[in-house]
């Protein structure tokens, strides 16, 4: 079971991913294609509904053309 604290972190991470995607002008479908992740999974990530693996973070960073550290800097920006 995921704690309330962890749920908040997942939501902050998801909001950060959404901002990065929107800043790049990408739709969910376009990011899905760029990183080879199903767009429904990206939607769930952005909603903070799932916990992602390191491999997923690496795929997202490749699709967003950003270093993985940028994706993980969400706590500093929220």
C-alpha distances in whole Angstrom, upper triangle without the diagonal:
4,6,10,12,10,10,14,14,13,16,18,18,19,22,23,23,25,27,28,29,31,33,34,35,33,31,28,30,32,29,28,31,32,28,28,25,24,25,22,20,21,21,17,17,20,18,14,13,12,12,15,17,20,22,21,22,25,26,25,27,30,30,30,33,31,30,26,27,28,24,22,25,23,22,26,27,24
4,7,8,6,6,10,11,10,12,15,15,16,18,20,20,22,24,25,26,28,30,31,32,30,29,26,28,30,27,26,29,30,27,27,23,23,23,21,18,19,19,15,15,17,15,12,10,10,9,13,15,18,20,19,19,23,24,23,25,28,27,27,30,28,27,24,24,24,21,19,21,19,18,22,23,21
4,5,5,6,9,10,11,12,14,15,16,18,20,21,23,24,26,27,29,30,32,33,31,30,28,31,32,29,28,32,32,29,29,26,26,26,23,21,22,21,18,17,18,16,13,13,13,12,16,18,20,23,21,21,25,26,25,26,29,29,29,31,29,28,25,24,25,22,20,21,19,17,21,22,19
4,5,5,6,9,10,11,12,14,15,17,18,20,21,23,24,26,27,29,30,32,30,29,27,30,32,29,28,32,32,29,30,27,27,26,23,21,21,20,17,16,17,15,12,12,13,13,17,19,22,24,23,22,26,27,25,26,30,29,28,31,29,28,25,24,24,21,19,20,18,16,19,20,17
4,5,5,6,9,10,11,12,14,16,17,19,20,21,23,25,26,27,29,30,29,29,27,30,31,28,28,32,31,28,29,26,27,26,24,22,21,21,18,16,17,15,12,13,14,13,16,18,20,23,21,20,24,25,23,24,28,28,27,29,27,26,22,21,22,19,17,17,15,13,16,17,15
4,5,5,6,9,10,10,12,14,15,16,18,20,21,22,24,26,27,29,27,27,24,27,28,25,25,28,28,25,26,23,23,23,21,18,18,18,15,13,15,13,10,11,11,9,12,14,16,19,18,17,21,22,20,22,25,25,24,27,24,23,20,19,20,17,15,16,14,12,16,17,15
4,5,5,6,9,10,10,12,14,15,16,18,20,21,22,24,26,27,25,25,22,25,27,24,23,27,27,24,25,22,22,21,19,17,16,16,13,12,12,10,7,8,9,9,12,15,18,20,18,17,21,22,20,22,25,25,24,26,24,24,21,21,20,17,16,17,14,13,17,17,15
4,5,5,6,9,10,11,12,14,15,17,18,20,21,22,25,26,25,24,22,25,27,24,24,28,27,25,26,23,23,22,20,18,17,16,14,13,12,11,8,10,12,11,14,17,19,21,19,18,22,23,20,21,25,24,23,26,23,23,20,19,19,16,14,15,12,11,14,14,11
4,5,5,6,9,10,11,12,14,15,17,18,20,21,23,24,23,23,21,24,25,22,22,26,25,23,24,21,22,21,20,17,16,16,14,11,12,11,8,11,11,10,12,14,16,18,16,15,18,20,17,18,22,22,20,23,20,20,17,16,16,13,11,12,9,8,12,12,10
4,5,5,6,9,10,10,12,14,15,16,18,20,21,23,21,21,18,21,22,19,19,23,22,20,21,18,18,17,16,14,13,13,10,8,9,8,5,7,7,7,9,12,14,16,14,13,17,17,15,17,20,20,19,21,19,19,16,16,16,12,11,13,10,10,14,14,12
4,5,5,6,9,10,10,12,14,15,16,18,20,21,20,19,17,20,22,19,19,23,23,21,22,19,19,17,16,14,13,12,10,8,7,6,4,7,9,10,12,15,17,19,16,15,19,19,16,18,21,20,19,22,20,20,18,18,16,13,13,14,10,11,14,13,11
4,5,5,6,9,10,11,12,14,15,16,19,20,19,19,18,21,22,19,20,23,23,21,23,20,21,19,18,16,14,14,13,10,9,9,7,11,12,12,13,16,17,19,16,14,18,19,16,17,20,20,18,20,18,18,16,15,14,11,10,10,7,7,10,9,7
4,5,5,6,9,10,11,12,14,15,17,19,17,18,16,19,20,16,17,21,19,17,19,17,18,17,16,14,12,12,11,8,7,9,7,10,10,10,10,13,13,15,13,11,14,15,12,13,17,16,15,17,15,15,12,12,11,8,8,9,6,8,11,10,9
4,5,5,6,9,10,11,12,14,15,17,15,15,13,16,17,14,15,18,18,16,18,15,15,14,13,11,9,9,8,5,4,6,5,8,9,10,10,13,15,16,13,11,15,15,12,13,16,15,14,17,16,16,14,15,13,10,11,12,9,11,14,13,11
4,5,5,6,9,10,10,12,14,15,15,14,13,17,18,15,16,20,19,18,20,17,18,15,15,14,11,10,11,9,6,7,8,11,13,13,14,17,18,19,16,14,17,17,14,15,18,17,14,18,16,17,16,16,13,11,12,12,8,11,13,10,9
4,5,5,6,9,10,10,12,14,14,15,14,18,17,14,16,19,18,17,19,17,18,16,17,15,12,12,13,10,8,10,10,14,14,14,14,16,16,18,15,12,15,16,12,12,16,15,12,15,13,14,13,12,10,7,9,9,6,9,10,8,8
4,5,5,6,9,10,11,12,11,12,11,14,14,11,13,16,14,13,16,14,15,13,14,12,9,10,11,8,6,10,10,13,13,13,12,14,14,15,12,10,13,12,9,10,13,11,9,12,11,13,11,12,10,7,9,10,8,12,14,12,12
4,5,5,6,8,10,10,10,10,9,13,13,10,12,16,15,14,17,14,15,12,13,13,9,9,11,9,6,9,10,13,14,15,14,17,18,18,15,13,16,15,11,12,15,13,11,14,14,16,15,16,13,10,13,13,11,14,16,13,13
4,5,5,6,9,10,10,11,12,15,15,12,15,18,16,16,19,18,18,16,17,16,13,13,14,12,9,12,13,17,17,18,17,20,20,20,17,15,17,17,13,13,16,14,11,14,13,15,15,15,12,10,13,12,10,13,14,11,11
4,6,5,6,9,9,11,12,15,13,11,14,16,14,14,17,16,18,15,17,16,12,13,15,13,11,14,15,18,18,18,16,18,18,18,15,13,14,14,10,10,12,11,8,10,9,12,12,13,9,8,11,11,10,14,14,12,13
4,5,5,6,5,7,8,11,9,7,11,13,11,12,15,14,15,12,15,14,10,11,14,12,10,13,15,17,18,18,16,19,18,18,15,13,15,13,10,10,12,9,7,10,10,14,14,15,12,11,14,15,13,17,18,15,16
4,5,5,6,7,9,12,11,10,13,15,14,15,18,17,17,14,16,17,13,13,16,14,11,14,16,19,20,21,20,22,22,22,19,17,18,17,13,14,15,13,10,13,13,17,17,18,15,14,17,17,15,18,19,16,16
4,5,8,10,12,15,13,12,16,17,15,16,19,19,20,17,20,19,16,16,19,17,14,17,19,22,22,23,21,23,23,23,20,18,19,18,14,14,15,13,10,12,12,15,16,17,13,13,16,15,14,18,17,14,16
4,5,9,11,13,10,10,13,14,12,14,17,17,18,16,19,19,15,16,19,17,15,18,20,23,23,23,21,23,22,21,19,17,17,16,13,12,13,10,7,9,10,14,15,17,13,13,17,17,16,20,20,17,19
4,7,10,12,9,10,13,14,13,15,18,18,18,15,18,19,15,16,19,18,15,18,21,23,23,24,23,25,24,23,20,19,20,18,15,15,15,12,10,12,14,18,19,20,17,16,20,20,19,22,22,19,20
4,7,8,6,6,9,10,10,12,14,14,14,12,15,15,12,13,16,15,13,17,19,21,21,22,20,22,22,21,18,17,17,15,12,13,13,10,9,12,13,17,18,20,17,16,19,20,19,22,23,20,21
4,5,5,6,8,10,11,12,14,13,13,9,12,13,11,11,14,14,12,15,18,19,20,21,20,22,23,21,18,18,19,16,13,15,15,12,11,15,16,20,20,22,19,17,21,22,20,24,25,22,22
4,6,5,6,9,10,11,11,10,9,6,8,10,7,7,11,11,10,12,15,16,16,18,17,19,20,19,15,16,17,14,11,14,15,11,11,15,16,19,19,21,19,16,19,21,19,23,24,22,22
4,6,5,6,9,10,10,9,8,6,9,11,9,10,13,14,13,16,18,18,18,20,18,20,21,19,16,17,18,14,13,16,15,11,13,16,18,21,20,23,21,19,22,24,22,26,28,25,25
4,5,5,6,9,10,10,10,9,12,13,11,12,16,15,15,18,20,21,20,21,19,21,21,19,16,17,17,13,12,14,13,9,10,13,15,18,19,22,20,18,21,23,22,26,27,24,25
4,5,5,6,8,8,9,8,11,11,8,11,14,12,12,15,17,18,17,18,16,17,17,16,13,13,13,10,8,10,10,6,7,10,12,15,15,18,16,14,18,19,19,22,24,22,22
4,6,6,5,5,6,5,9,9,7,10,12,12,12,15,17,17,16,17,15,16,17,15,12,13,13,10,9,12,11,8,10,13,15,17,17,20,19,16,19,21,20,24,26,24,24
4,6,5,7,8,8,12,12,11,13,16,16,16,19,21,21,20,20,18,19,19,16,14,15,14,11,11,13,11,8,11,13,16,18,18,22,20,18,21,24,23,27,28,27,27
4,6,8,10,11,14,14,12,15,17,16,16,20,21,21,20,20,17,18,17,15,13,13,12,9,8,10,8,5,8,9,12,15,15,19,17,16,19,21,21,25,26,25,26
4,6,9,10,13,12,10,13,15,14,15,18,19,19,17,17,14,14,14,11,9,10,9,5,6,8,6,4,8,10,12,13,13,17,16,14,17,19,20,23,25,24,24
4,7,9,12,11,10,14,15,14,16,19,19,19,17,17,14,14,15,12,10,12,11,7,9,11,10,8,12,13,16,17,16,20,19,17,20,22,22,26,28,27,27
4,6,8,7,7,10,11,11,13,15,16,15,14,14,12,12,13,11,8,11,11,8,8,12,11,9,12,15,16,17,16,19,19,16,18,21,20,24,26,25,25
4,5,5,7,9,10,11,13,14,16,15,13,15,13,15,16,14,11,14,15,11,11,15,15,12,15,18,19,21,19,22,21,18,21,23,22,25,28,26,26
4,5,5,6,9,10,10,12,14,14,13,15,14,16,18,16,13,15,16,13,11,15,15,12,14,17,19,21,19,22,21,18,20,23,21,24,26,25,24
4,5,5,6,9,10,11,12,11,11,14,13,16,18,17,14,16,18,15,14,17,18,15,17,20,21,23,21,24,22,19,21,23,21,24,27,25,24
4,5,5,6,9,10,11,9,8,10,10,12,15,14,10,12,15,12,11,15,16,14,15,19,19,20,18,21,20,16,18,21,19,22,24,23,22
4,5,5,6,9,10,10,9,11,10,13,14,14,10,11,13,11,9,12,14,11,12,16,16,18,16,18,17,14,16,18,16,19,22,20,20
4,5,5,6,9,9,10,12,12,15,18,17,13,14,17,15,12,16,17,15,15,19,19,21,19,21,19,16,18,20,17,20,22,20,19
4,5,5,6,5,6,9,10,14,16,16,13,14,17,15,13,17,19,17,17,20,20,21,19,21,20,16,17,19,17,19,22,21,19
4,5,5,6,6,7,7,11,13,14,10,10,14,13,11,13,16,14,14,18,17,18,15,17,16,12,13,16,13,16,19,18,16
4,5,8,9,10,11,14,16,16,13,12,16,15,12,14,17,15,14,17,17,18,16,17,15,12,14,15,12,15,17,16,14
4,5,8,11,12,16,18,19,15,15,19,18,15,18,20,18,18,21,20,22,19,20,19,15,16,17,14,16,19,17,15
4,6,8,10,13,16,17,14,14,17,17,15,17,20,19,18,21,20,21,18,19,18,14,14,16,13,14,17,16,14
4,7,10,13,16,17,14,15,19,18,16,19,22,20,20,24,23,23,20,21,21,17,17,19,16,17,21,20,18
4,6,10,13,14,11,12,16,16,14,17,20,19,19,22,21,21,18,19,19,16,15,18,16,17,21,20,19
4,7,10,12,10,10,14,14,13,16,18,18,19,21,20,19,16,17,17,14,13,16,14,16,19,19,18
4,7,8,6,7,10,11,10,13,15,15,16,18,17,16,13,15,15,12,12,15,14,16,19,19,19
4,5,5,6,9,10,11,12,14,15,16,18,17,16,12,14,16,13,12,16,16,18,20,21,21
4,5,5,6,9,10,11,12,14,15,16,15,13,9,11,14,11,11,14,15,17,19,20,21
4,5,5,6,9,10,11,12,14,15,14,13,10,13,15,13,13,17,18,20,22,23,24
4,5,5,6,8,10,10,12,14,13,13,10,13,14,11,12,16,16,18,21,21,21
4,5,5,6,9,10,10,12,11,10,7,9,10,7,9,12,13,15,17,18,18
4,5,5,6,9,10,10,10,8,6,10,11,9,11,14,15,18,20,20,21
4,5,5,6,9,10,10,11,9,13,13,11,13,16,17,20,22,21,23
4,5,5,6,8,8,10,8,11,11,8,11,14,14,17,19,18,19
4,5,5,6,5,6,5,9,8,7,10,12,13,17,18,17,19
4,5,5,6,8,8,12,11,11,14,16,17,21,21,21,23
4,5,8,10,11,14,13,11,15,17,17,21,22,21,22
4,5,9,10,12,10,9,13,14,15,19,19,18,19
4,7,9,12,10,11,14,15,16,20,20,19,21
4,6,8,6,8,11,12,13,17,16,16,18
4,5,6,7,9,10,13,16,16,16,19
4,5,5,6,9,11,14,15,15,17
4,5,5,6,9,11,12,13,15
4,5,5,8,11,10,10,13
4,6,7,10,11,11,12
4,5,8,9,10,12
4,6,6,7,9
4,5,5,6
4,6,6
4,6
4
